[in-house]
Each structure stands twice: as structure tokens, then as C-alpha cells.
């Protein structure tokens, strides 16, 4: 019973943690993925910039 509860909790937690939006090239992004994840997986954000650009 305890294992089922822990497994269900882990499943729900991973569903909330997975990013939802896929961003095309040229769109604004953040390295932490808070704006979504680039299709290519590459977000170029320089230090000091509030956001970067998907490549």
C-alpha cells in the first residue's frame, strides 16, 4: 500500500515537472526552461540577459 502511494506521488510529480511548450527557432527562451524548451534543445542566453533565443 505504501509503495503504491509513493509510486503515484512520483508519477504525478514527474508530470508536473515536465516542460509543456516546444519553442521553434528564433523564439525567446530561458536556460532554466521556464518559457518552454527549444525544439533543438539549444537556448543561447548570455549572462546578464533576461532571456535568450532558440537556435
PQR file of N, CA, C, O and H, with PARSE charges and radii, in Angstrom:
ATOM      1  N   UNK A   1       0.828  -1.198   0.000 -0.4000 1.5000
ATOM      2  CA  UNK A   1       0.000   0.000   0.000 -0.0000 2.0000
ATOM      3  C   UNK A   1       0.874   1.264   0.000  0.5500 1.7000
ATOM      4  O   UNK A   1       0.606   2.217  -0.732 -0.5500 1.4000
ATOM      5  N   UNK A   2       1.897   1.253   0.814 -0.4000 1.5000
ATOM      6  CA  UNK A   2       2.784   2.404   0.911 -0.0000 2.0000
ATOM      7  C   UNK A   2       3.531   2.617  -0.406  0.5500 1.7000
ATOM      8  O   UNK A   2       3.725   3.753  -0.840 -0.5500 1.4000
ATOM      9  H   UNK A   2       2.114   0.479   1.409  0.4000 1.0000
ATOM     10  N   UNK A   3       3.952   1.510  -1.041 -0.4000 1.5000
ATOM     11  CA  UNK A   3       4.675   1.600  -2.310 -0.0000 2.0000
ATOM     12  C   UNK A   3       3.798   2.217  -3.399  0.5500 1.7000
ATOM     13  O   UNK A   3       4.271   3.038  -4.184 -0.5500 1.4000
ATOM     14  H   UNK A   3       3.794   0.587  -0.689  0.4000 1.0000
ATOM     15  N   UNK A   4       2.542   1.829  -3.448 -0.4000 1.5000
ATOM     16  CA  UNK A   4       1.624   2.368  -4.464 -0.0000 2.0000
ATOM     17  C   UNK A   4       1.463   3.872  -4.279  0.5500 1.7000
ATOM     18  O   UNK A   4       1.447   4.617  -5.258 -0.5500 1.4000
ATOM     19  H   UNK A   4       2.159   1.162  -2.810  0.4000 1.0000
ATOM     20  N   UNK A   5       1.344   4.320  -3.048 -0.4000 1.5000
ATOM     21  CA  UNK A   5       1.218   5.751  -2.779 -0.0000 2.0000
ATOM     22  C   UNK A   5       2.465   6.507  -3.224  0.5500 1.7000
ATOM     23  O   UNK A   5       2.363   7.565  -3.844 -0.5500 1.4000
ATOM     24  H   UNK A   5       1.357   3.715  -2.252  0.4000 1.0000
ATOM     25  N   UNK A   6       3.637   5.968  -2.911 -0.4000 1.5000
ATOM     26  CA  UNK A   6       4.892   6.622  -3.295 -0.0000 2.0000
ATOM     27  C   UNK A   6       5.047   6.633  -4.808  0.5500 1.7000
ATOM     28  O   UNK A   6       5.483   7.633  -5.378 -0.5500 1.4000
ATOM     29  H   UNK A   6       3.720   5.108  -2.408  0.4000 1.0000
ATOM     30  N   UNK A   7       4.696   5.528  -5.466 -0.4000 1.5000
ATOM     31  CA  UNK A   7       4.789   5.461  -6.930 -0.0000 2.0000
ATOM     32  C   UNK A   7       3.834   6.454  -7.586  0.5500 1.7000
ATOM     33  O   UNK A   7       4.204   7.119  -8.553 -0.5500 1.4000
ATOM     34  H   UNK A   7       4.342   4.715  -5.003  0.4000 1.0000
ATOM     35  N   UNK A   8       2.619   6.562  -7.074 -0.4000 1.5000
ATOM     36  CA  UNK A   8       1.650   7.509  -7.628 -0.0000 2.0000
ATOM     37  C   UNK A   8       2.117   8.945  -7.418  0.5500 1.7000
ATOM     38  O   UNK A   8       1.964   9.786  -8.303 -0.5500 1.4000
ATOM     39  H   UNK A   8       2.318   6.022  -6.288  0.4000 1.0000
ATOM     40  N   UNK A   9       2.675   9.221  -6.270 -0.4000 1.5000
ATOM     41  CA  UNK A   9       3.185  10.560  -5.982 -0.0000 2.0000
ATOM     42  C   UNK A   9       4.336  10.913  -6.917  0.5500 1.7000
ATOM     43  O   UNK A   9       4.418  12.045  -7.393 -0.5500 1.4000
ATOM     44  H   UNK A   9       2.799   8.538  -5.550  0.4000 1.0000
ATOM     45  N   UNK A  10       5.223   9.961  -7.186 -0.4000 1.5000
ATOM     46  CA  UNK A  10       6.340  10.194  -8.107 -0.0000 2.0000
ATOM     47  C   UNK A  10       5.833  10.428  -9.527  0.5500 1.7000
ATOM     48  O   UNK A  10       6.367  11.279 -10.238 -0.5500 1.4000
ATOM     49  H   UNK A  10       5.157   9.041  -6.799  0.4000 1.0000
ATOM     50  N   UNK A  11       4.819   9.692  -9.944 -0.4000 1.5000
ATOM     51  CA  UNK A  11       4.257   9.853 -11.286 -0.0000 2.0000
ATOM     52  C   UNK A  11       3.623  11.234 -11.456  0.5500 1.7000
ATOM     53  O   UNK A  11       3.833  11.891 -12.476 -0.5500 1.4000
ATOM     54  H   UNK A  11       4.385   9.001  -9.366  0.4000 1.0000
ATOM     55  N   UNK A  12       2.866  11.667 -10.483 -0.4000 1.5000
ATOM     56  CA  UNK A  12       2.240  12.993 -10.546 -0.0000 2.0000
ATOM     57  C   UNK A  12       3.307  14.081 -10.513  0.5500 1.7000
ATOM     58  O   UNK A  12       3.200  15.068 -11.242 -0.5500 1.4000
ATOM     59  H   UNK A  12       2.696  11.134  -9.654  0.4000 1.0000
ATOM     60  N   UNK A  13       4.319  13.921  -9.693 -0.4000 1.5000
ATOM     61  CA  UNK A  13       5.400  14.907  -9.617 -0.0000 2.0000
ATOM     62  C   UNK A  13       6.156  15.032 -10.918  0.5500 1.7000
ATOM     63  O   UNK A  13       6.504  16.140 -11.325 -0.5500 1.4000
ATOM     64  H   UNK A  13       4.405  13.120  -9.101  0.4000 1.0000
ATOM     65  N   UNK A  14       6.418  13.917 -11.579 -0.4000 1.5000
ATOM     66  CA  UNK A  14       7.136  13.981 -12.857 -0.0000 2.0000
ATOM     67  C   UNK A  14       6.272  14.593 -13.948  0.5500 1.7000
ATOM     68  O   UNK A  14       6.801  15.234 -14.857 -0.5500 1.4000
ATOM     69  H   UNK A  14       6.135  13.017 -11.248  0.4000 1.0000
ATOM     70  N   UNK A  15       4.967  14.414 -13.883 -0.4000 1.5000
ATOM     71  CA  UNK A  15       4.077  15.030 -14.871 -0.0000 2.0000
ATOM     72  C   UNK A  15       4.084  16.549 -14.732  0.5500 1.7000
ATOM     73  O   UNK A  15       4.045  17.260 -15.736 -0.5500 1.4000
ATOM     74  H   UNK A  15       4.538  13.893 -13.145  0.4000 1.0000
ATOM     75  N   UNK A  16       4.134  17.048 -13.510 -0.4000 1.5000
ATOM     76  CA  UNK A  16       4.178  18.492 -13.303 -0.0000 2.0000
ATOM     77  C   UNK A  16       5.540  19.069 -13.654  0.5500 1.7000
ATOM     78  O   UNK A  16       5.630  20.225 -14.066 -0.5500 1.4000
ATOM     79  H   UNK A  16       4.165  16.470 -12.695  0.4000 1.0000
ATOM     80  N   UNK A  17       6.587  18.295 -13.502 -0.4000 1.5000
ATOM     81  CA  UNK A  17       7.941  18.792 -13.733 -0.0000 2.0000
ATOM     82  C   UNK A  17       8.309  18.840 -15.209  0.5500 1.7000
ATOM     83  O   UNK A  17       9.217  19.579 -15.591 -0.5500 1.4000
ATOM     84  H   UNK A  17       6.514  17.356 -13.167  0.4000 1.0000
ATOM     85  N   UNK A  18       7.630  18.074 -16.037 -0.4000 1.5000
ATOM     86  CA  UNK A  18       7.998  18.033 -17.458 -0.0000 2.0000
ATOM     87  C   UNK A  18       7.537  19.300 -18.168  0.5500 1.7000
ATOM     88  O   UNK A  18       6.391  19.716 -18.001 -0.5500 1.4000
ATOM     89  H   UNK A  18       6.894  17.473 -15.727  0.4000 1.0000
ATOM     90  N   UNK A  19       8.408  19.917 -18.954 -0.4000 1.5000
ATOM     91  CA  UNK A  19       8.036  21.123 -19.682 -0.0000 2.0000
ATOM     92  C   UNK A  19       6.968  20.828 -20.729  0.5500 1.7000
ATOM     93  O   UNK A  19       6.945  19.743 -21.309 -0.5500 1.4000
ATOM     94  H   UNK A  19       9.340  19.579 -19.090  0.4000 1.0000
ATOM     95  N   UNK A  20       6.104  21.772 -20.966 -0.4000 1.5000
ATOM     96  CA  UNK A  20       4.980  21.570 -21.870 -0.0000 2.0000
ATOM     97  C   UNK A  20       5.222  22.165 -23.251  0.5500 1.7000
ATOM     98  O   UNK A  20       4.912  21.528 -24.258 -0.5500 1.4000
ATOM     99  H   UNK A  20       6.122  22.654 -20.495  0.4000 1.0000
ATOM    100  N   UNK A  21       5.763  23.361 -23.312 -0.4000 1.5000
ATOM    101  CA  UNK A  21       5.853  24.085 -24.586 -0.0000 2.0000
ATOM    102  C   UNK A  21       7.146  23.761 -25.324  0.5500 1.7000
ATOM    103  O   UNK A  21       8.218  23.718 -24.721 -0.5500 1.4000
ATOM    104  H   UNK A  21       6.014  23.878 -22.494  0.4000 1.0000
ATOM    105  N   UNK A  22       7.042  23.531 -26.630 -0.4000 1.5000
ATOM    106  CA  UNK A  22       8.212  23.388 -27.509 -0.0000 2.0000
ATOM    107  C   UNK A  22       8.323  24.685 -28.301  0.5500 1.7000
ATOM    108  O   UNK A  22       7.362  25.111 -28.941 -0.5500 1.4000
ATOM    109  H   UNK A  22       6.171  23.565 -27.121  0.4000 1.0000
ATOM    110  N   UNK A  23       9.482  25.305 -28.259 -0.4000 1.5000
ATOM    111  CA  UNK A  23       9.682  26.598 -28.904 -0.0000 2.0000
ATOM    112  C   UNK A  23      10.442  26.432 -30.217  0.5500 1.7000
ATOM    113  O   UNK A  23      11.466  25.748 -30.247 -0.5500 1.4000
ATOM    114  H   UNK A  23      10.263  24.960 -27.739  0.4000 1.0000
ATOM    115  N   UNK A  24       9.961  27.045 -31.307 -0.4000 1.5000
ATOM    116  CA  UNK A  24      10.695  26.984 -32.579 -0.0000 2.0000
ATOM    117  C   UNK A  24      11.913  27.908 -32.560  0.5500 1.7000
ATOM    118  O   UNK A  24      12.043  28.756 -31.677 -0.5500 1.4000
ATOM    119  H   UNK A  24       9.130  27.600 -31.282  0.4000 1.0000
ATOM    120  N   UNK A  25      12.791  27.741 -33.530 -0.4000 1.5000
ATOM    121  CA  UNK A  25      13.997  28.569 -33.636 -0.0000 2.0000
ATOM    122  C   UNK A  25      13.620  30.038 -33.770  0.5500 1.7000
ATOM    123  O   UNK A  25      12.665  30.384 -34.466 -0.5500 1.4000
ATOM    124  H   UNK A  25      12.685  27.053 -34.248  0.4000 1.0000
ATOM    125  N   UNK A  26      14.382  30.900 -33.097 -0.4000 1.5000
ATOM    126  CA  UNK A  26      14.158  32.339 -33.160 -0.0000 2.0000
ATOM    127  C   UNK A  26      13.256  32.878 -32.062  0.5500 1.7000
ATOM    128  O   UNK A  26      13.139  34.093 -31.906 -0.5500 1.4000
ATOM    129  H   UNK A  26      15.158  30.618 -32.532  0.4000 1.0000
ATOM    130  N   UNK A  27      12.623  32.010 -31.307 -0.4000 1.5000
ATOM    131  CA  UNK A  27      11.726  32.447 -30.237 -0.0000 2.0000
ATOM    132  C   UNK A  27      12.511  32.691 -28.950  0.5500 1.7000
ATOM    133  O   UNK A  27      13.557  32.077 -28.742 -0.5500 1.4000
ATOM    134  H   UNK A  27      12.718  31.023 -31.434  0.4000 1.0000
ATOM    135  N   UNK A  28      12.017  33.584 -28.078 -0.4000 1.5000
ATOM    136  CA  UNK A  28      12.700  33.823 -26.807 -0.0000 2.0000
ATOM    137  C   UNK A  28      12.609  32.596 -25.902  0.5500 1.7000
ATOM    138  O   UNK A  28      11.612  31.874 -25.907 -0.5500 1.4000
ATOM    139  H   UNK A  28      11.166  34.082 -28.247  0.4000 1.0000
ATOM    140  N   UNK A  29      13.674  32.378 -25.127 -0.4000 1.5000
ATOM    141  CA  UNK A  29      13.734  31.233 -24.218 -0.0000 2.0000
ATOM    142  C   UNK A  29      14.565  31.604 -22.999  0.5500 1.7000
ATOM    143  O   UNK A  29      15.190  32.664 -22.959 -0.5500 1.4000
ATOM    144  H   UNK A  29      14.483  32.964 -25.123  0.4000 1.0000
ATOM    145  N   UNK A  30      14.566  30.731 -22.017 -0.4000 1.5000
ATOM    146  CA  UNK A  30      15.423  30.873 -20.840 -0.0000 2.0000
ATOM    147  C   UNK A  30      16.146  29.557 -20.623  0.5500 1.7000
ATOM    148  O   UNK A  30      15.600  28.490 -20.902 -0.5500 1.4000
ATOM    149  H   UNK A  30      14.059  29.870 -22.050  0.4000 1.0000
ATOM    150  N   UNK A  31      17.383  29.631 -20.123 -0.4000 1.5000
ATOM    151  CA  UNK A  31      18.183  28.429 -19.897 -0.0000 2.0000
ATOM    152  C   UNK A  31      17.507  27.460 -18.929  0.5500 1.7000
ATOM    153  O   UNK A  31      17.685  26.247 -19.041 -0.5500 1.4000
ATOM    154  H   UNK A  31      17.826  30.499 -19.896  0.4000 1.0000
ATOM    155  N   UNK A  32      16.738  27.986 -17.984 -0.4000 1.5000
ATOM    156  CA  UNK A  32      16.102  27.110 -16.993 -0.0000 2.0000
ATOM    157  C   UNK A  32      14.839  26.432 -17.516  0.5500 1.7000
ATOM    158  O   UNK A  32      14.244  25.611 -16.819 -0.5500 1.4000
ATOM    159  H   UNK A  32      16.594  28.971 -17.892  0.4000 1.0000
ATOM    160  N   UNK A  33      14.423  26.771 -18.750 -0.4000 1.5000
ATOM    161  CA  UNK A  33      13.256  26.133 -19.351 -0.0000 2.0000
ATOM    162  C   UNK A  33      11.926  26.688 -18.890  0.5500 1.7000
ATOM    163  O   UNK A  33      10.885  26.103 -19.190 -0.5500 1.4000
ATOM    164  H   UNK A  33      14.907  27.438 -19.316  0.4000 1.0000
ATOM    165  N   UNK A  34      11.925  27.796 -18.170 -0.4000 1.5000
ATOM    166  CA  UNK A  34      10.674  28.334 -17.642 -0.0000 2.0000
ATOM    167  C   UNK A  34       9.757  28.892 -18.729  0.5500 1.7000
ATOM    168  O   UNK A  34       8.550  29.003 -18.512 -0.5500 1.4000
ATOM    169  H   UNK A  34      12.771  28.271 -17.927  0.4000 1.0000
ATOM    170  N   UNK A  35      10.304  29.244 -19.892 -0.4000 1.5000
ATOM    171  CA  UNK A  35       9.473  29.711 -21.008 -0.0000 2.0000
ATOM    172  C   UNK A  35       9.125  28.577 -21.967  0.5500 1.7000
ATOM    173  O   UNK A  35       8.370  28.779 -22.917 -0.5500 1.4000
ATOM    174  H   UNK A  35      11.284  29.153 -20.069  0.4000 1.0000
ATOM    175  N   UNK A  36       9.663  27.402 -21.728 -0.4000 1.5000
ATOM    176  CA  UNK A  36       9.497  26.258 -22.612 -0.0000 2.0000
ATOM    177  C   UNK A  36      10.860  25.756 -23.047  0.5500 1.7000
ATOM    178  O   UNK A  36      11.891  26.320 -22.679 -0.5500 1.4000
ATOM    179  H   UNK A  36      10.276  27.238 -20.956  0.4000 1.0000
ATOM    180  N   UNK A  37      10.855  24.690 -23.832 -0.4000 1.5000
ATOM    181  CA  UNK A  37      12.094  24.070 -24.290 -0.0000 2.0000
ATOM    182  C   UNK A  37      12.198  24.240 -25.799  0.5500 1.7000
ATOM    183  O   UNK A  37      11.230  24.009 -26.523 -0.5500 1.4000
ATOM    184  H   UNK A  37      10.018  24.232 -24.130  0.4000 1.0000
ATOM    185  N   UNK A  38      13.366  24.640 -26.268 -0.4000 1.5000
ATOM    186  CA  UNK A  38      13.593  24.802 -27.709 -0.0000 2.0000
ATOM    187  C   UNK A  38      13.504  23.446 -28.405  0.5500 1.7000
ATOM    188  O   UNK A  38      13.918  22.428 -27.850 -0.5500 1.4000
ATOM    189  H   UNK A  38      14.153  24.828 -25.679  0.4000 1.0000
ATOM    190  N   UNK A  39      12.959  23.438 -29.629 -0.4000 1.5000
ATOM    191  CA  UNK A  39      12.889  22.206 -30.419 -0.0000 2.0000
ATOM    192  C   UNK A  39      14.266  21.583 -30.571  0.5500 1.7000
ATOM    193  O   UNK A  39      14.413  20.363 -30.488 -0.5500 1.4000
ATOM    194  H   UNK A  39      12.622  24.264 -30.080  0.4000 1.0000
ATOM    195  N   UNK A  40      15.272  22.416 -30.795 -0.4000 1.5000
ATOM    196  CA  UNK A  40      16.634  21.917 -30.997 -0.0000 2.0000
ATOM    197  C   UNK A  40      17.321  21.567 -29.678  0.5500 1.7000
ATOM    198  O   UNK A  40      18.336  20.871 -29.669 -0.5500 1.4000
ATOM    199  H   UNK A  40      15.152  23.406 -30.863  0.4000 1.0000
ATOM    200  N   UNK A  41      16.770  22.047 -28.570 -0.4000 1.5000
ATOM    201  CA  UNK A  41      17.396  21.832 -27.273 -0.0000 2.0000
ATOM    202  C   UNK A  41      18.471  22.850 -26.950  0.5500 1.7000
ATOM    203  O   UNK A  41      19.147  22.729 -25.928 -0.5500 1.4000
ATOM    204  H   UNK A  41      15.945  22.613 -28.577  0.4000 1.0000
ATOM    205  N   UNK A  42      18.645  23.870 -27.815 -0.4000 1.5000
ATOM    206  CA  UNK A  42      19.701  24.867 -27.622 -0.0000 2.0000
ATOM    207  C   UNK A  42      19.097  26.251 -27.430  0.5500 1.7000
ATOM    208  O   UNK A  42      18.508  26.815 -28.353 -0.5500 1.4000
ATOM    209  H   UNK A  42      18.096  23.968 -28.645  0.4000 1.0000
ATOM    210  N   UNK A  43      19.246  26.789 -26.233 -0.4000 1.5000
ATOM    211  CA  UNK A  43      18.827  28.151 -25.921 -0.0000 2.0000
ATOM    212  C   UNK A  43      20.089  28.950 -25.621  0.5500 1.7000
ATOM    213  O   UNK A  43      20.808  28.647 -24.669 -0.5500 1.4000
ATOM    214  H   UNK A  43      19.724  26.331 -25.483  0.4000 1.0000
ATOM    215  N   UNK A  44      20.358  29.966 -26.428 -0.4000 1.5000
ATOM    216  CA  UNK A  44      21.549  30.795 -26.246 -0.0000 2.0000
ATOM    217  C   UNK A  44      21.142  32.026 -25.440  0.5500 1.7000
ATOM    218  O   UNK A  44      20.457  32.917 -25.942 -0.5500 1.4000
ATOM    219  H   UNK A  44      19.774  30.213 -27.201  0.4000 1.0000
ATOM    220  N   UNK A  45      21.578  32.055 -24.179 -0.4000 1.5000
ATOM    221  CA  UNK A  45      21.282  33.165 -23.276 -0.0000 2.0000
ATOM    222  C   UNK A  45      22.587  33.611 -22.641  0.5500 1.7000
ATOM    223  O   UNK A  45      23.223  32.847 -21.914 -0.5500 1.4000
ATOM    224  H   UNK A  45      22.135  31.331 -23.772  0.4000 1.0000
ATOM    225  N   UNK A  46      22.985  34.841 -22.911 -0.4000 1.5000
ATOM    226  CA  UNK A  46      24.227  35.377 -22.360 -0.0000 2.0000
ATOM    227  C   UNK A  46      24.010  35.840 -20.925  0.5500 1.7000
ATOM    228  O   UNK A  46      22.902  36.239 -20.565 -0.5500 1.4000
ATOM    229  H   UNK A  46      22.469  35.462 -23.502  0.4000 1.0000
ATOM    230  N   UNK A  47      25.055  35.791 -20.101 -0.4000 1.5000
ATOM    231  CA  UNK A  47      24.929  36.279 -18.727 -0.0000 2.0000
ATOM    232  C   UNK A  47      24.484  37.744 -18.719  0.5500 1.7000
ATOM    233  O   UNK A  47      24.980  38.556 -19.499 -0.5500 1.4000
ATOM    234  H   UNK A  47      25.955  35.467 -20.393  0.4000 1.0000
ATOM    235  N   UNK A  48      23.571  38.061 -17.852 -0.4000 1.5000
ATOM    236  CA  UNK A  48      23.074  39.425 -17.750 -0.0000 2.0000
ATOM    237  C   UNK A  48      21.846  39.690 -18.606  0.5500 1.7000
ATOM    238  O   UNK A  48      21.186  40.713 -18.424 -0.5500 1.4000
ATOM    239  H   UNK A  48      23.168  37.401 -17.218  0.4000 1.0000
ATOM    240  N   UNK A  49      21.521  38.795 -19.536 -0.4000 1.5000
ATOM    241  CA  UNK A  49      20.320  38.958 -20.355 -0.0000 2.0000
ATOM    242  C   UNK A  49      19.144  38.263 -19.666  0.5500 1.7000
ATOM    243  O   UNK A  49      19.296  37.166 -19.129 -0.5500 1.4000
ATOM    244  H   UNK A  49      22.057  37.963 -19.684  0.4000 1.0000
ATOM    245  N   UNK A  50      17.968  38.906 -19.681 -0.4000 1.5000
ATOM    246  CA  UNK A  50      16.811  38.280 -19.038 -0.0000 2.0000
ATOM    247  C   UNK A  50      16.326  37.037 -19.781  0.5500 1.7000
ATOM    248  O   UNK A  50      15.761  36.131 -19.169 -0.5500 1.4000
ATOM    249  H   UNK A  50      17.844  39.798 -20.117  0.4000 1.0000
ATOM    250  N   UNK A  51      16.542  36.987 -21.095 -0.4000 1.5000
ATOM    251  CA  UNK A  51      16.157  35.814 -21.877 -0.0000 2.0000
ATOM    252  C   UNK A  51      17.061  35.678 -23.088  0.5500 1.7000
ATOM    253  O   UNK A  51      17.728  36.630 -23.494 -0.5500 1.4000
ATOM    254  H   UNK A  51      17.001  37.723 -21.592  0.4000 1.0000
ATOM    255  N   UNK A  52      17.073  34.485 -23.658 -0.4000 1.5000
ATOM    256  CA  UNK A  52      17.899  34.217 -24.824 -0.0000 2.0000
ATOM    257  C   UNK A  52      17.043  33.932 -26.044  0.5500 1.7000
ATOM    258  O   UNK A  52      15.873  34.309 -26.099 -0.5500 1.4000
ATOM    259  H   UNK A  52      16.531  33.712 -23.329  0.4000 1.0000
ATOM    260  N   UNK A  53      17.647  33.254 -27.032 -0.4000 1.5000
ATOM    261  CA  UNK A  53      16.962  32.937 -28.285 -0.0000 2.0000
ATOM    262  C   UNK A  53      17.216  31.472 -28.620  0.5500 1.7000
ATOM    263  O   UNK A  53      18.336  30.980 -28.481 -0.5500 1.4000
ATOM    264  H   UNK A  53      18.598  32.949 -26.988  0.4000 1.0000
ATOM    265  N   UNK A  54      16.168  30.778 -29.061 -0.4000 1.5000
ATOM    266  CA  UNK A  54      16.318  29.390 -29.511 -0.0000 2.0000
ATOM    267  C   UNK A  54      17.102  29.361 -30.811  0.5500 1.7000
ATOM    268  O   UNK A  54      16.849  30.167 -31.706 -0.5500 1.4000
ATOM    269  H   UNK A  54      15.258  31.178 -29.174  0.4000 1.0000
ATOM    270  N   UNK A  55      18.041  28.448 -30.921 -0.4000 1.5000
ATOM    271  CA  UNK A  55      18.823  28.260 -32.151 -0.0000 2.0000
ATOM    272  C   UNK A  55      18.430  26.961 -32.801  0.5500 1.7000
ATOM    273  O   UNK A  55      18.967  26.608 -33.850 -0.5500 1.4000
ATOM    274  H   UNK A  55      18.246  27.793 -30.194  0.4000 1.0000
TER
END
